[in-house]
Amino acid sequence: MMSNAAPALVAGHGDYASGLVSAAAEIIGEVAAFVTMSNRNLGADEIERVMRELVSSRGVRVIFTDLPAGSCTIAARRVVRDHPDVILITGANLAALLHFASHEAGTAYEAAASAAERAKASVLVVGLPGGD
């Protein structure tokens, strides 16, 4: 994470965000690097409004979302369009959050890019087709 960095926003369906942050805390201890939000019971405009409020009030510079075409990502894309200093990572996983929270990076973009690479590298297929 960037030195003296603002928290990143983790947003998604249901308990996705709180679950990921909770899992990260189990592994590396308390994680102040993240603010969470759920889209539960929110319409598209409300998701965007809440996200904009969190970006403004908490100084968020990185947003992690669950699905590339999900409602949180669509809202985040609108926020990023109006805030070019905010970076979006879609399809985020636990590996991405752990890396972001525990590694130094100079800029929001560097932190996000490094976390995204870690996320991609953590997805594996194990076993051969037709194997026992």
C-alpha positions as CSV (number, residue, x, y, z in Angstrom):
1,M,0.0,0.0,0.0
2,M,1.2,3.5,-0.6
3,S,2.8,5.3,2.3
4,N,0.3,7.4,4.2
5,A,-2.3,6.3,1.7
6,A,-6.0,6.8,1.8
7,P,-8.1,3.6,2.2
8,A,-9.2,1.7,-0.8
9,L,-12.9,0.9,-1.4
10,V,-13.9,-2.7,-1.7
11,A,-17.4,-2.9,-3.2
12,G,-19.6,-5.7,-4.5
13,H,-22.6,-7.9,-4.2
14,G,-23.9,-9.1,-0.9
15,D,-21.2,-9.7,1.7
16,Y,-18.4,-9.8,-0.9
17,A,-16.6,-6.8,0.4
18,S,-16.9,-7.4,4.1
19,G,-16.0,-11.0,3.5
20,L,-12.8,-10.3,1.7
21,V,-11.7,-7.7,4.2
22,S,-12.6,-10.0,7.0
23,A,-10.5,-12.8,5.4
24,A,-7.6,-10.4,4.9
25,A,-7.7,-9.4,8.6
26,E,-7.6,-13.1,9.6
27,I,-4.4,-13.4,7.7
28,I,-2.5,-10.2,8.3
29,G,-4.3,-8.6,11.2
30,E,-6.4,-5.5,11.4
31,V,-6.7,-4.0,7.9
32,A,-7.2,-0.2,8.0
33,A,-6.4,0.0,4.3
34,F,-10.0,-0.8,3.3
35,V,-13.5,0.7,3.4
36,T,-16.3,-1.6,2.3
37,M,-19.7,-1.2,0.7
38,S,-22.4,-3.6,-0.5
39,N,-24.9,-3.0,-3.3
40,R,-27.5,-4.9,-1.3
41,N,-30.9,-3.2,-1.6
42,L,-29.5,-0.3,-3.6
43,G,-30.4,0.8,-7.1
44,A,-27.9,1.9,-9.7
45,D,-28.1,5.6,-8.8
46,E,-27.8,4.8,-5.0
47,I,-24.8,2.7,-5.6
48,E,-23.1,5.5,-7.5
49,R,-24.1,8.1,-4.9
50,V,-22.8,6.0,-2.0
51,M,-19.6,5.3,-3.9
52,R,-19.0,9.0,-4.7
53,E,-19.6,9.9,-1.0
54,L,-17.0,7.4,0.1
55,V,-14.5,8.5,-2.5
56,S,-14.9,12.1,-1.4
57,S,-15.3,11.7,2.4
58,R,-12.6,9.0,2.8
59,G,-10.2,10.1,0.1
60,V,-10.4,6.8,-1.7
61,R,-7.9,6.5,-4.6
62,V,-8.4,2.8,-5.4
63,I,-11.7,0.9,-5.9
64,F,-11.8,-2.9,-5.9
65,T,-15.0,-4.5,-7.3
66,D,-16.2,-8.1,-7.8
67,L,-17.5,-8.4,-11.4
68,P,-16.2,-6.5,-14.5
69,A,-19.8,-5.8,-15.6
70,G,-21.5,-5.7,-12.2
71,S,-23.4,-2.8,-10.8
72,C,-20.6,-1.7,-8.5
73,T,-18.2,-1.7,-11.4
74,I,-20.5,0.3,-13.6
75,A,-20.9,2.9,-10.8
76,A,-17.1,2.9,-10.2
77,R,-16.5,3.5,-13.9
78,R,-18.6,6.6,-13.7
79,V,-16.7,7.8,-10.6
80,V,-13.4,7.2,-12.2
81,R,-14.5,9.1,-15.3
82,D,-15.1,12.2,-13.0
83,H,-12.1,11.5,-10.8
84,P,-9.1,10.6,-12.9
85,D,-6.9,10.1,-9.8
86,V,-9.1,7.1,-8.8
87,I,-8.1,3.7,-10.1
88,L,-10.5,0.7,-10.5
89,I,-9.6,-3.0,-10.2
90,T,-12.4,-5.3,-11.2
91,G,-12.5,-9.0,-10.5
92,A,-10.6,-8.5,-7.3
93,N,-9.8,-11.4,-5.0
94,L,-8.2,-12.0,-1.6
95,A,-4.7,-12.2,-3.1
96,A,-5.2,-8.7,-4.5
97,L,-6.3,-7.2,-1.2
98,L,-3.5,-8.9,0.8
99,H,-0.9,-7.6,-1.7
100,F,-2.3,-4.1,-1.7
101,A,-2.4,-4.0,2.1
102,S,1.0,-5.3,2.8
103,H,3.3,-4.0,0.0
104,E,4.6,-0.5,-0.4
105,A,4.0,1.3,-3.7
106,G,4.7,4.9,-4.8
107,T,1.4,5.8,-6.4
108,A,-2.2,4.6,-6.4
109,Y,-1.7,3.3,-9.9
110,E,1.4,1.4,-9.0
111,A,-0.4,-0.1,-6.0
112,A,-3.4,-1.1,-8.0
113,A,-1.4,-2.5,-10.9
114,S,0.7,-4.6,-8.6
115,A,-2.4,-5.9,-6.7
116,A,-4.1,-6.8,-10.0
117,E,-1.0,-8.7,-11.2
118,R,-1.0,-10.6,-7.9
119,A,-4.7,-11.4,-8.3
120,K,-4.2,-12.8,-11.8
121,A,-1.3,-14.9,-10.8
122,S,-3.3,-16.4,-7.9
123,V,-5.9,-18.0,-10.1
124,L,-4.8,-21.6,-11.0
125,V,-6.2,-24.7,-12.6
126,V,-4.9,-27.8,-10.8
127,G,-5.3,-31.3,-12.3
128,L,-5.5,-32.8,-15.7
129,P,-8.8,-33.4,-17.6
130,G,-9.9,-36.9,-17.0
131,G,-7.5,-37.4,-14.1
132,D,-8.4,-39.4,-11.1
